[in-house]
Amino acid sequence: MYKLNGTVKVVNDTVQVTEKFAKREFVVTDTSNMYPQDILFQSVQDKCGMLDGIQPGEQVEVSFNLRGREWTSPQGEIRYFNTLDAWRIEKVAQGMPQGGPSPMDLGSEPAPATGSTTESNEEEDDLPF
């Protein structure tokens, strides 16, 4: 199992390849390297529907399996193919809201009371930890 984070570039329609086999291809741009790479994935059968809510430009994490196969042409030439079969795609949160923490988060602890009474100190001492 492998995972890749990136930006959705293309989401194609589902293609019915045979009566019993459907696939849907999509491209994710991996920007984790110096040179961004457009990576082609496919989802097959019941996994085609997981792309219905995904739009180009969204940040996603794709979980996939690497598949390889051998094919012999009618002329006898042997070729090898790889596919990346996606089985999960999740939208990735964009991180903290722009501008950092909200003003409500800043200074939310109450200021210590000056001249606290013995009663309030006893309440603090009653805590079991």
Beta strands, then each sheet from edge to edge (+ up, - down):
strand 1: 2-11
strand 2: 15-18
strand 3: 21-30
strand 4: 37-44
strand 5: 59-72
strand 6: 78-91
sheet 1: 2+ 3- 1+ 5- 6+
sheet 2: 2+ 3- 4+
end
